[in-house]
Amino acid sequence: MPKCKATHASGRVAQLCGCGSPLLVRYDLDQVKKAVRKEDLVHRRPDLWRYREMLPVKNEKNIISLGEGMTPLLHLKNLGKDVHIPNLYLKDEGIIPTGTFKARGAAVGVSMARELGIKVLAMPTNGNAGAAWAVYCAPAGIKAAIVMPKDARPFLGGMCHCRRSFVSGERAD
């Protein structure tokens, strides 16, 4: 919740609260419980959008999905034994199309931008988020202007360029 305690409707374009705070999502979980049962989830496609009642996009035609979600949890038995954590697991996000967990946020953010009629998205990034947003903007038909440090990993800038995003390399001094 913003410092000023203001609330905002989810179906409108907003970047920051009037007080300058970032906007955070709050869910009415009682309403979600009424709308969906656990059993319903089993029959849905195995991706992020199986939880659509928790996501802001209303019209399915606006959903941009590259198969993100449902990444495996790997039990690290030997390492867990070495560090005295017997139930140590690793979430393998490397199999997501962008290679980063930032894909989930980008999928929802770009899909919502599409629903709101946004034509251009701009964002600063250290690399992963900007690359993910550029990848999802391309199939949405949204132009992306990504600003990342000049010393960001070349692969990430390349991922943006090959999606026809405008990328500006800036040095943080």
C-alpha positions, -999 to +999 in steps of 0.1 A: +000+000+000+013+035-008+026+057+020-006+078+016-028+047+019-046+055-014-061+027-034-063+024-072-085+005-096-067-023-115-081-017-149-065+017-155-030+029-165-010+038-135+028+039-129+032+052-094+008+065-067+004+103-066+026+103-034+054+086-054+051+051-039+051+020-061+017+003-065+013-031-050-015-056-057-038-068-029-061-097-036-095-106-021-086-142-014-121-150-002-135-140-036-109-161-053-119-191-031-155-186-043-145-184-080-121-214-083-116-248-067-083-267-064-098-294-085-103-269-113-066-262-116-057-298-123-074-296-157-059-263-168-029-259-190+004-262-170+015-226-170+012-193-151-023-186-166-038-216-148-041-191-119-059-165-140-083-156-112-054-141-093-041-121-123-054-088-136-060-097-173-097-101-179-098-108-217-080-140-227-072-126-261-048-102-244-027-129-228+009-132-240+023-166-230+055-183-241+049-213-218+063-198-186+056-215-154+056-250-139+093-252-136+107-281-116+118-282-080+150-303-078+159-320-045+196-313-038+201-342-015+240-342-014+243-304-011+215-304+015+234-330+035+266-310+033+250-278+046+227-296+071+195-288+052+180-321+043+150-306+024+170-283+002+154-277-032+163-256-063+137-241-085+150-245-121+140-212-138+165-218-166+139-236-187+117-206-190+119-191-225+138-160-213+160-180-189+149-159-160+121-158-134+114-123-146+094-139-174+063-144-152+061-107-143+068-097-179+041-121-192+015-105-168+027-070-172+028-070-210-005-088-212-021-062-190-005-034-210-020-050-241-054-051-225-051-014-216-040-004-251-005+006-243+016+010-274+051+016-259+067+004-227+099+020-213+119+006-184+153+008-167+169-025-160+202-042-150+194-068-177+171-097-169+139-078-164+144-056-195+153-086-217+122-105-205+099-075-211+114-070-246+108-107-254+071-105-243+065-071-259+074-084-294+044-108-298+021-083-281+029-057-308+042-033-281+074-013-286+099-016-258+124+011-248+149-006-225+176+013-207+204-009-192+240-004-181+266-005-208+283-033-189+252-055-188+258-090-201+258-088-239+234-117-242+207-096-225+211-066-247+211-089-277+179-105-266+163-070-265+178-060-299+166-092-317+131-083-305+134-049-322+134-031-288+152+002-285+181-003-261+201+025-246+233+017-227+239+040-198+267+041-172+257+046-136+282+071-122 
